[in-house]
Amino acid sequence: MKLIIANWKMQLDIRESVALTHRLMQGLPFAHELVLCPSFTAIAPLHELLMGHSIRLGGQDLFWEEKGAYTGEISAKQLHEIGCSFVLVGHSERRKNLKETEAMINKKMIAALSGKLVPILCVGEAYKKQLTAGLADLHLRHQESIVIAYEPEGSIGKKAAPLSSVLKAHAVMRELTRKLLPGLKSKQLRVIYGGGMEEKLAPAFLAEAQIDGLLVGGASLTMRTFAPILR
Ligand code: PGA
């Protein structure tokens, strides 16, 4: 079973998020583990809808402090409280549009883990530098885990990277992560691919042992394009 993460970005309102989740629930069980990352406003309604179901929720971002005078921010604890178990960290759109730095991303990684969330660290072409910075001072307890999402910038919203280059990058990232986090067990680390994923490409990517799952943006917004990826 692989991990499929749907990143709905700022694309769906509450009504659309509920409707799509409803349709996904009707399609259960899937061949893979599914995590939905909707807009913050849709998390609570989806949590209610998903009670007792296997589909899980994730935030698209978090702030590194637990509480305080931080206007507009949301903490790991607050995300956990409304039903999230995952959170995206350092997505390339935030690195670019919000000027998120490696230091900020590292603090978010640490905060996510201490707030009982599984962080999904998004890295791009500069994955060596981004992993080294993002995973600094991270200490995982044995029940905790992380996800690394390799998303080459040129592929997001466009065409997926060639499978052979993804496999090479994943192997390097896995090895580097093990070096950076000594003692990490294989079940604590999942390396997934994102960027231009489409239903016709998904089977070949998911067939590879080196690819633990997919982070899907555009194709996760309709049942027509998303359901074939999940089956
Ligand atoms: P995409 O987005 O599947 O639309 O390329 C992936 C992402 O940005 O996480």
Residues whose N, C-alpha, C, O or C-beta is under 5 A from the ligand:
A	BS01	PGA	N7 S155 I156 G157 K158 G194 G195 G196 M197 L215 V216 G217 G218 A219
